[in-house]
């Protein structure tokens, strides 16, 4: 361990104790996974930030091992970073964006003693409100019909399309990693779409396919299912018949 302000969280009670010890302290929570290469790089960034700012409380939380903590912060992909003062949410950063994380930590650690939080809660911070960036003045929003046409185009871009979090080479959730590896191991050619890059497609596909979670595997323009269903179809041989 580099210093007393950088901790590997081992369980929920440990996390609560560390976070509640000083409610005026700025904390950086790093949700990561050992299989994600971007996380390895960002773990080093967090380590350096903890060295640079001794007053910062840096907490490394392995998202899948500490699923209760990850779910309480609505973490759906790794890496994800949450900056708090006590239990007040200051900022949330998704993805391996080292400059953004560095700037955010510098702003909150060296800024006013009590900056105005985005939200307040007694237990765990709520995720920040979603902002529709397309709603800015002068930008026309996509109609439901246009969105459906675009989604169906994405679903038909190849015979097999995987809508996932991240990419096959840099997945950002365990289920996306497992299903892309499953397809590769079975020599299935597929294209992919990162739903974390397009909130409209992400929400729209849930309704269009009547399937609430990701990843979603599409074959010949139709939903096959998620990881569990694809895995069962692979084992039974049914998947070969579907893509034939």
C-alpha positions in Angstrom: 0.0 0.0 0.0 1.4 3.4 -1.0 -0.2 5.3 1.9 -2.8 5.3 4.5 -5.3 7.1 2.3 -5.5 4.4 -0.4 -7.6 1.3 0.6 -8.7 -1.9 -1.0 -12.3 -2.4 0.1 -12.9 -5.9 1.3 -16.6 -5.8 2.3 -19.6 -3.5 2.7 -19.0 -2.8 6.4 -15.4 -1.9 5.7 -16.5 0.5 3.0 -19.0 2.2 5.3 -16.5 2.6 8.1 -13.9 4.2 5.8 -16.5 6.5 4.2 -18.1 7.6 7.5 -14.9 8.3 9.4 -14.8 11.9 8.3 -17.8 13.4 6.5 -15.9 16.5 5.5 -13.3 14.5 3.6 -13.3 14.1 -0.2 -13.4 10.5 -1.3 -12.7 8.9 -4.7 -14.3 5.5 -5.2 -12.7 3.5 -8.0 -15.0 0.7 -9.3 -12.8 -1.7 -11.3 -12.5 -5.3 -12.5 -9.3 -7.4 -12.8 -10.1 -8.6 -16.3 -10.5 -5.1 -17.8 -7.3 -3.7 -19.2 -8.5 0.0 -18.9 -9.0 -0.6 -15.2 -5.4 -1.6 -14.7 -4.2 1.6 -16.2 -6.7 3.7 -14.2 -5.7 1.9 -11.0 -2.3 3.5 -11.5 -3.9 6.9 -12.0 -5.8 6.5 -8.7 -2.6 5.4 -6.9 -0.8 8.5 -8.2 -3.7 10.8 -7.2 -3.7 9.3 -3.7 0.0 10.2 -3.4 -0.5 13.7 -4.8 -3.4 14.5 -2.5 -2.8 13.1 1.0 -6.2 14.4 2.3 -8.0 12.4 -0.4 -9.6 9.1 0.6 -9.1 6.7 -2.3 -11.1 3.5 -2.2 -10.6 0.7 -4.7 -13.8 -1.4 -5.1 -13.7 -4.6 -7.2 -17.2 -4.2 -8.8 -18.2 -7.8 -9.3 -16.7 -9.1 -6.0 -18.4 -6.2 -4.1 -21.6 -6.3 -6.0 -23.7 -4.9 -3.2 -21.6 -1.7 -3.1 -21.5 -1.4 -6.9 -25.3 -1.8 -7.2 -25.9 0.9 -4.5 -24.0 3.3 -6.8 -25.8 2.1 -9.9 -22.5 0.9 -11.4 -23.1 -0.9 -14.7 -19.7 -0.8 -16.3 -16.0 -0.5 -15.3 -14.1 1.6 -14.8 -16.5 4.0 -13.0 -15.4 6.7 -10.6 -17.5 8.4 -8.0 -16.3 11.5 -6.0 -17.9 12.3 -2.7 -17.7 14.6 0.2 -19.0 12.5 3.1 -22.1 10.9 1.6 -22.7 13.8 -0.9 -22.1 13.1 -4.5 -19.8 15.6 -6.2 -19.0 14.0 -9.5 -19.3 10.8 -11.5 -16.9 9.8 -14.3 -17.4 6.7 -16.5 -14.6 5.1 -18.6 -10.9 5.3 -18.6 -10.7 9.1 -18.8 -7.5 10.0 -16.9 -7.5 13.7 -17.6 -11.1 14.1 -16.6 -10.6 12.2 -13.4 -7.4 14.1 -12.5 -9.1 17.5 -13.1 -12.2 16.5 -11.1 -10.1 15.4 -8.1 -8.0 18.5 -8.2 -11.1 20.7 -8.4 -12.8 19.1 -5.4 -9.8 18.5 -3.2 -8.4 22.0 -3.6 -11.7 23.8 -4.0 -14.1 25.3 -1.4 -14.4 23.3 1.9 -18.1 22.6 1.3 -18.9 22.7 -2.5 -22.5 22.3 -3.5 -23.3 18.6 -4.0 -25.4 17.2 -6.8 -27.4 15.0 -4.5 -27.6 14.0 -0.9 -28.5 10.7 0.8 -28.1 9.0 4.1 -26.7 5.7 2.9 -25.1 5.8 -0.5 -25.0 8.5 -3.2 -27.6 8.3 -5.9 -26.3 8.4 -9.5 -26.3 11.8 -11.1 -29.4 12.8 -13.1 -29.3 11.9 -16.7 -29.0 14.8 -19.1 -30.2 14.6 -22.6 -27.4 16.3 -24.5 -29.4 16.4 -27.7 -31.9 18.7 -26.0 -29.7 21.8 -26.2 -31.1 24.7 -28.1 -30.7 24.5 -31.8 -30.4 20.7 -31.8 -33.4 18.7 -33.1 -34.2 15.6 -31.1 -34.6 12.2 -32.9 -38.2 11.2 -33.3 -39.3 7.7 -32.0 -39.8 6.6 -35.6 -36.3 7.8 -36.6 -34.8 6.0 -33.6 -36.5 2.7 -34.4 -35.3 2.9 -38.0 -31.7 3.6 -36.8 -31.9 0.7 -34.3 -33.2 -1.7 -36.8 -30.4 -0.7 -39.1 -27.9 -1.4 -36.4 -29.5 -4.8 -35.7 -29.2 -5.7 -39.4 -25.6 -4.5 -40.0 -24.5 -8.1 -40.1 -25.9 -11.6 -39.5 -24.8 -11.5 -35.9 -24.7 -8.3 -33.9 -23.8 -8.0 -30.2 -25.1 -5.0 -28.3 -22.7 -4.8 -25.3 -21.0 -2.6 -22.8 -17.7 -1.7 -24.2 -16.0 -3.7 -27.0 -14.9 -7.3 -27.3 -11.3 -6.2 -26.8 -12.2 -3.8 -23.9 -15.5 -5.0 -22.3 -16.9 -2.9 -19.5 -19.0 -5.5 -17.7 -18.5 -9.1 -16.9 -21.5 -10.4 -18.9 -20.3 -8.6 -22.0 -16.9 -10.0 -21.6 -18.2 -13.6 -21.2 -20.6 -13.5 -24.2 -18.0 -12.0 -26.6 -15.4 -14.6 -25.5 -18.1 -17.3 -26.0 -18.7 -16.1 -29.5 -15.0 -16.0 -30.3 -14.4 -19.4 -28.8 -17.1 -20.9 -31.0 -15.7 -19.1 -34.1 -18.8 -17.0 -34.6 -18.2 -13.9 -36.7 -20.0 -10.9 -35.3 -20.1 -7.1 -35.2 -20.7 -5.2 -32.0 -22.2 -1.9 -30.8 -21.2 -0.2 -27.5 -24.5 0.8 -25.9 -22.7 3.0 -23.4 -21.9 5.4 -26.3 -25.6 6.0 -27.2 -28.2 6.4 -24.5 -31.0 6.6 -27.0 -30.1 3.2 -28.5 -29.5 1.8 -25.0 -33.0 2.7 -23.8 -34.7 2.1 -27.1 -33.5 -1.4 -27.5 -34.9 -2.4 -24.1 -38.4 -1.4 -25.4 -38.0 -2.6 -29.0 -36.8 -6.1 -28.0 -38.7 -6.3 -24.7 -35.4 -7.2 -23.0 -34.3 -5.1 -20.0 -30.6 -5.9 -19.8 -27.4 -6.0 -21.8 -25.7 -7.7 -23.6 -28.3 -8.5 -26.3 -27.3 -10.8 -29.1 -29.1 -10.3 -32.4 -29.1 -12.9 -35.2 -30.6 -12.0 -38.6 -32.2 -8.9 -37.2 -34.0 -10.7 -34.3 -33.1 -10.9 -30.6 -31.8 -14.2 -29.5 -31.2 -13.3 -25.9 -28.5 -12.5 -23.3 -25.6 -14.5 -22.0 -27.5 -17.3 -20.3 -29.7 -18.1 -23.3 -26.8 -17.9 -25.8 -24.7 -20.2 -23.5 -27.5 -22.8 -23.3 -28.1 -22.6 -27.1 -24.3 -23.1 -27.7 -24.3 -26.2 -25.4 -27.4 -27.8 -27.0 -26.3 -27.1 -30.6 -29.3 -25.0 -31.2 -27.2 -21.9 -31.9 -25.6 -23.5 -35.0 -29.1 -24.1 -36.4 -30.1 -20.5 -35.7 -27.1 -18.9 -37.6 -27.2 -21.5 -40.4 
